[in-house]
């Protein structure tokens, strides 16, 4: 099992996110539990390319201070929504014989959705802890509607197991 922390970068890990305080607390709790129980924490960062505010070398590209990686924790960078495409993550997890990926981070309707579905397609058991992903309003749904649509309808029982943070931390204990 690994905890995959997706796109929790300074530019977008901000109070405008849906249910920000609950999201922040959930992710902090899961990272702490993973570290305590020797579950590997892996980070993924999104790079929108040169000229973007979300690209290597800009302050917004770095991981949000509240979720800072430890020096020995791996960080993979991506340029598309899926954390598995051309990042080395798939090969790394395969080499380590990882079977279960716990997915947390941003944004529910973009990179979290793509990462969950692609991880499922690659044969991983995907677990999505409640309140550990978030997003912003988009042209079609409010952030709350997006969160509920994906977490309560789209992923649950299809692509992922959706459970409480408490249950997830208990499972990390072994």
C-alpha positions as CSV (number, residue, x, y, z in Angstrom):
1,X,0.0,0.0,0.0
2,X,1.1,3.6,-0.8
3,X,-0.4,7.0,-0.1
4,X,-0.4,9.0,-3.3
5,X,-0.7,12.8,-2.6
6,X,-1.7,14.4,-5.9
7,X,-1.2,18.0,-6.9
8,X,-1.3,19.6,-3.5
9,X,0.7,22.5,-4.7
10,X,0.9,26.0,-3.3
11,X,-0.9,27.7,-6.2
12,X,-4.1,25.6,-5.8
13,X,-4.0,24.4,-2.2
14,X,-5.9,27.5,-1.0
15,X,-9.0,28.3,1.2
16,X,-11.2,28.7,-2.0
17,X,-11.3,24.9,-2.3
18,X,-14.4,23.0,-1.4
19,X,-14.5,22.3,2.3
20,X,-10.9,23.4,2.7
21,X,-10.3,23.0,6.4
22,X,-11.8,19.5,6.4
23,X,-9.8,18.6,3.3
24,X,-6.6,19.9,4.9
25,X,-7.1,18.1,8.1
26,X,-7.9,14.8,6.4
27,X,-4.8,14.9,4.2
28,X,-2.6,15.9,7.2
29,X,-4.1,13.0,9.2
30,X,-3.5,10.5,6.5
31,X,0.1,11.6,5.8
32,X,0.9,11.4,9.5
33,X,-0.7,7.9,9.9
34,X,1.1,6.7,6.8
35,X,4.4,7.8,8.1
36,X,3.8,6.4,11.6
37,X,2.8,3.0,10.1
38,X,5.6,2.8,7.5
39,X,3.2,3.3,4.6
40,X,5.1,5.0,1.8
41,X,4.0,8.5,1.0
42,X,4.5,9.5,-2.7
43,X,3.8,13.0,-4.1
44,X,2.8,14.0,-7.6
45,X,3.1,17.6,-8.9
46,X,1.4,19.0,-12.0
47,X,3.4,21.0,-14.5
48,X,1.3,23.1,-16.9
49,X,4.5,24.1,-18.9
50,X,6.6,27.2,-19.5
51,X,4.7,30.5,-19.1
52,X,2.2,29.0,-16.6
53,X,1.9,29.8,-12.9
54,X,2.0,26.1,-12.3
55,X,5.4,25.1,-13.7
56,X,8.8,24.2,-12.3
57,X,10.6,27.2,-10.9
58,X,7.5,29.1,-9.8
59,X,6.6,29.3,-6.1
60,X,3.1,27.9,-6.8
61,X,4.6,24.7,-8.2
62,X,6.0,23.5,-4.9
63,X,4.1,21.3,-2.5
64,X,1.9,23.1,0.0
65,X,3.7,23.6,3.3
66,X,1.0,21.8,5.4
67,X,1.7,18.6,3.4
68,X,5.5,18.9,2.9
69,X,7.3,15.8,1.8
70,X,10.1,14.3,3.9
71,X,13.6,14.3,2.2
72,X,13.3,10.6,1.5
73,X,9.8,10.7,0.0
74,X,9.5,10.4,-3.8
75,X,8.0,13.2,-6.0
76,X,6.9,12.5,-9.5
77,X,6.1,15.3,-11.9
78,X,3.4,15.1,-14.6
79,X,2.1,17.2,-17.5
80,X,-1.3,15.5,-18.0
81,X,-4.2,14.7,-15.6
82,X,-3.2,11.1,-14.9
83,X,-0.4,10.5,-12.4
84,X,0.5,7.3,-14.2
85,X,1.2,8.7,-17.7
86,X,4.9,9.3,-18.5
87,X,5.9,10.0,-14.9
88,X,7.7,6.8,-13.9
89,X,5.1,6.2,-11.1
90,X,3.6,3.1,-12.8
91,X,7.0,1.5,-13.2
92,X,8.0,2.4,-9.7
93,X,4.9,0.9,-8.1
94,X,5.1,-2.2,-10.3
95,X,8.7,-2.7,-9.4
96,X,7.8,-2.5,-5.7
97,X,4.9,-4.9,-6.2
98,X,2.4,-2.3,-4.8
99,X,-1.2,-3.5,-5.1
100,X,-3.1,-0.8,-3.3
101,X,-3.0,2.9,-3.9
102,X,-4.7,5.4,-1.6
103,X,-5.4,8.6,-3.6
104,X,-5.7,12.0,-2.0
105,X,-5.3,15.6,-3.3
106,X,-6.4,17.9,-6.0
107,X,-8.5,18.4,-8.0
108,X,-11.4,16.0,-7.7
109,X,-12.8,16.5,-11.2
110,X,-9.5,16.6,-13.0
111,X,-6.3,14.9,-11.8
112,X,-7.9,12.9,-9.0
113,X,-10.5,11.4,-11.3
114,X,-7.9,10.6,-14.0
115,X,-5.5,9.1,-11.5
116,X,-8.2,6.9,-9.9
117,X,-9.5,5.6,-13.2
118,X,-6.0,5.1,-14.7
119,X,-4.8,3.4,-11.5
120,X,-7.9,1.1,-11.7
121,X,-7.1,0.3,-15.4
122,X,-3.6,-0.6,-14.4
123,X,-4.9,-3.2,-11.9
124,X,-4.4,-1.3,-8.6
125,X,-6.9,-1.5,-5.8
126,X,-7.8,2.2,-5.4
127,X,-8.9,3.6,-2.0
128,X,-10.3,7.1,-1.7
129,X,-10.6,8.4,1.8
130,X,-13.6,10.7,2.5
131,X,-12.9,14.5,2.4
132,X,-9.3,13.9,1.2
133,X,-9.8,15.4,-2.2
134,X,-11.3,18.7,-3.2
135,X,-11.8,21.1,-6.1
136,X,-13.2,24.5,-7.2
137,X,-16.4,25.4,-8.9
138,X,-16.4,24.8,-12.7
139,X,-18.7,25.9,-15.5
140,X,-21.0,22.9,-14.9
141,X,-21.0,22.2,-11.2
142,X,-20.2,23.8,-7.9
143,X,-17.2,22.4,-6.1
144,X,-19.6,20.6,-3.7
145,X,-21.5,19.0,-6.5
146,X,-18.3,17.9,-8.2
147,X,-17.0,16.4,-4.9
148,X,-20.3,14.5,-4.3
149,X,-20.7,13.4,-7.9
150,X,-17.3,11.7,-8.0
151,X,-16.9,10.5,-4.4
152,X,-20.5,9.3,-3.8
153,X,-21.5,8.2,-7.3
154,X,-18.8,7.9,-10.0
155,X,-15.9,6.2,-8.1
156,X,-17.7,4.3,-5.3
157,X,-18.1,0.7,-6.1
158,X,-16.8,1.1,-9.7
159,X,-13.2,2.3,-9.7
160,X,-12.5,2.7,-6.0
161,X,-13.4,1.9,-2.5
162,X,-14.5,5.1,-0.7
163,X,-14.1,4.9,3.0
164,X,-13.7,7.2,6.0
165,X,-10.4,8.7,7.1
166,X,-10.7,6.8,10.4
167,X,-11.1,3.4,8.6
168,X,-8.2,4.3,6.3
169,X,-5.9,5.1,9.2
170,X,-7.0,1.8,10.9
171,X,-6.1,-0.1,7.7
172,X,-2.7,1.5,7.7
173,X,-1.9,-0.1,11.0
174,X,-1.8,-3.4,9.3
